[in-house]
Amino acid sequence: MGAPLQGRHALVTGAGRGIGAAIAARLVAEGARVTLLSRTQSQLDQVAAALGSSAQTACADITDLQATRRAFEQAALAFGPVDVLINNAAYRPIGPFLALTESDWDAVLSVNLLGAVRCCRNVLPSMKARKFGRVINVSGLDALWGWGNRAHVTVSKAGLLGLTRALAVEFADAGITVNSVIPGSFRTVRDPQFYPEWDRMRRYIVERTPLGRQGEPSELAEWCWFLASQEAGFVTGQDIHINGGAYPLLRNPLLPGD
């Protein structure tokens, strides 16, 4: 048997580091050619260098409609039409609701939700014409827990779940599947500007996660490549929880442990 994604072209947003880079690496390992999209070229270059000739970069800010369109056109010139789109780019600042400005809301929604919409609009026509496509939206527990001090992030991530369902129904007849993955806390680098007390936050989350640890980016990447594969052709409109049981469970401190 050949690699499950041999001949497929996947595009991963937010691919310059962390989860996006791990997803891209897993897709390449399964035979895909991958376009790495982010707004930071230096990060993209590092990831691409590690992945070799099966990866190319497309530097763009997905809040910019025209820049996004040009990035997808550039990607298709080298690797052909996009078969798999993974909307992973995210912007998750912290701020109390009453202090959030219109600009704060616009900045978050334009990346997390409308950025995914823009990317989908660039690939769905071609996917529909070819009767094949995979769209995977990376949401988050923000969509379900309703953390305080990040209402704009919660709304954007919940919106991704709605987008998944709407597109899954509308494009099912075209052989296109659309699913969401909902990661919990994963072991990635956090920007201290947005998470000044990350060590305390991380401990709080881990203490309440039934499996008692953070996830590894590679564990999320496993689900993404499966959802991108032919074998996942009967899975659509689903929210896949990859969070160590953090939702809907809660670790019970009264239970005996090791």
Summary of the structure (lengths in Angstrom):
residues: 258
radius of gyration: 17.9
end to end distance: 42.0
largest distance: 57.9
contacts: 868
relative contact order: 0.14
helix: 48%
strand: 16%
